[in-house]
């Protein structure tokens, strides 16, 4: 993946970070620190947006359509087709002009955790928490559609908002 001049310009102070910059950076981290690991995965912005923006619905038809759409976007990496092998997944969450990060952590002999990191809590806490909650529920729906033996309970839906450094500017 390469960055365009527009993407590079977006890295200047006062500019807004683009989807491609986010994807590029996470792919860079994956290649540098976990090049051969299928346990640590990055869910690209387009797929994360689908999981964030779809309304919640647990009807059979909806779940099949959501899984089909998600798997179509995931055709290259096939991350979603092997949920049991994933130890950590990173999902960028965008909304209201701001990026936050949802981390899925699958622990042995424990329920998975969803950790949400938001550097702009003063103005985006409620909105981004709802976006993260929607993404985690939809991600679990897709995992379950792709692996029907996967056990998902209400406890699986737990979202933990983590402390992280807070930004002092109004743009990401």
C-alpha positions in Angstrom: 0.0 0.0 0.0 1.3 3.4 -0.8 0.2 6.8 0.3 -0.9 9.6 -2.0 0.3 13.2 -1.7 -3.1 14.0 -0.2 -2.5 11.4 2.5 0.9 12.8 3.2 -0.5 16.4 3.4 -3.1 15.1 5.9 -0.2 14.4 8.3 0.5 18.1 8.7 -0.6 19.9 11.9 -4.2 21.0 11.7 -5.2 18.5 9.0 -7.5 15.5 9.3 -6.0 12.0 9.1 -7.4 9.9 6.2 -8.6 6.3 6.1 -5.6 5.4 3.9 -3.1 6.8 6.5 -4.8 4.7 9.3 -4.7 1.6 7.1 -1.1 2.2 6.1 0.1 2.7 9.6 -1.5 -0.4 11.0 -0.3 -2.5 8.1 3.2 -1.2 8.7 3.0 -2.2 12.4 1.7 -5.6 11.5 4.6 -6.2 9.0 7.2 -4.9 11.5 6.1 -6.6 14.7 3.9 -9.6 13.6 4.8 -10.4 10.0 3.9 -14.1 10.1 1.3 -14.1 12.9 -2.4 -14.8 12.2 -3.1 -14.2 15.9 -2.6 -10.4 15.7 -4.8 -8.8 13.0 -5.8 -5.4 11.7 -9.4 -4.9 10.5 -9.2 -2.3 7.7 -11.2 0.9 7.8 -13.7 -0.2 5.2 -14.6 -3.3 7.1 -14.5 -1.5 10.5 -16.9 1.1 9.0 -19.3 -1.6 7.9 -19.3 -3.1 11.4 -19.7 0.4 13.0 -22.4 1.8 10.7 -24.8 -1.2 10.4 -27.8 -1.0 12.6 -28.1 -3.8 15.2 -30.5 -6.6 14.3 -30.3 -10.2 15.4 -32.7 -11.6 12.7 -31.3 -14.6 10.8 -31.6 -12.7 7.5 -29.7 -9.7 8.8 -26.9 -11.8 10.2 -26.4 -13.7 7.0 -26.4 -10.4 5.0 -24.0 -8.8 7.4 -21.6 -11.8 7.4 -21.8 -11.9 3.6 -21.0 -8.2 3.2 -18.2 -8.4 5.8 -16.7 -11.5 4.3 -16.8 -9.8 0.8 -14.8 -6.9 2.1 -12.4 -9.4 3.9 -11.9 -11.5 0.8 -8.1 -10.8 0.6 -7.0 -11.4 4.2 -9.9 -13.7 5.3 -9.5 -12.5 8.9 -13.1 -13.0 9.8 -13.3 -16.6 8.7 -11.0 -17.8 11.4 -12.2 -16.1 14.6 -10.7 -18.7 17.0 -7.2 -18.1 15.8 -7.3 -14.4 16.5 -5.7 -13.4 19.7 -5.9 -9.6 19.2 -7.7 -7.6 16.5 -7.5 -3.8 16.0 -10.5 -2.0 14.7 -10.3 1.8 13.9 -13.5 3.5 14.7 -14.4 6.8 12.9 -17.3 9.0 13.6 -18.1 12.7 14.3 -14.7 13.7 12.7 -12.7 11.7 15.2 -10.8 8.3 15.3 -10.8 6.0 18.2 -9.6 2.4 18.6 -11.4 -0.8 19.5 -9.3 -3.8 20.5 -10.7 -7.3 20.6 -8.6 -9.5 22.9 -9.4 -13.2 22.9 -8.0 -14.8 26.0 -7.6 -18.5 26.7 -10.2 -19.9 29.1 -11.9 -16.5 29.5 -14.5 -14.5 27.6 -13.1 -12.1 25.0 -12.5 -8.5 26.0 -13.3 -5.4 24.0 -11.1 -2.4 24.9 -11.9 1.0 23.7 -9.3 3.8 23.5 -10.6 7.3 22.8 -8.2 10.3 22.9 -11.0 12.9 22.9 -13.4 11.8 25.6 -14.7 15.3 26.5 -16.6 15.8 23.3 -17.0 12.3 21.7 -17.4 9.9 24.6 -21.0 9.0 24.2 -21.0 8.8 20.4 -17.8 6.8 20.1 -18.8 4.4 22.9 -22.0 3.7 21.0 -20.0 3.2 17.7 -17.6 0.8 19.5 -20.5 -1.1 21.0 -22.2 -1.5 17.7 -18.9 -2.6 16.0 -18.2 -5.2 18.7 -21.7 -6.7 18.6 -21.6 -6.8 14.8 -18.1 -8.4 14.9 -19.4 -11.1 17.2 -22.4 -11.7 14.9 -20.0 -12.2 12.0 -17.7 -14.4 14.0 -20.7 -16.6 15.0 -22.0 -16.8 11.4 -18.5 -17.9 10.2 -18.0 -20.3 13.1 -21.4 -21.6 14.4 -19.7 -23.5 17.3 -18.4 -20.3 18.7 -20.1 -19.5 22.0 -21.3 -16.0 22.4 -23.2 -14.8 25.5 -24.2 -11.4 26.9 -20.9 -11.3 28.8 -19.1 -11.4 25.4 -20.6 -7.9 24.8 -18.6 -6.2 27.5 -16.9 -3.0 26.5 -14.2 -1.6 28.6 -13.3 2.0 28.1 -9.6 2.4 28.8 -7.7 5.4 30.0 -5.3 6.9 27.4 -3.6 10.2 26.7 -6.1 12.9 25.7 -5.5 15.2 22.8 -5.6 18.9 23.3 -6.5 19.9 19.7 -9.8 19.6 17.8 -8.6 17.4 15.0 -7.0 14.0 14.6 
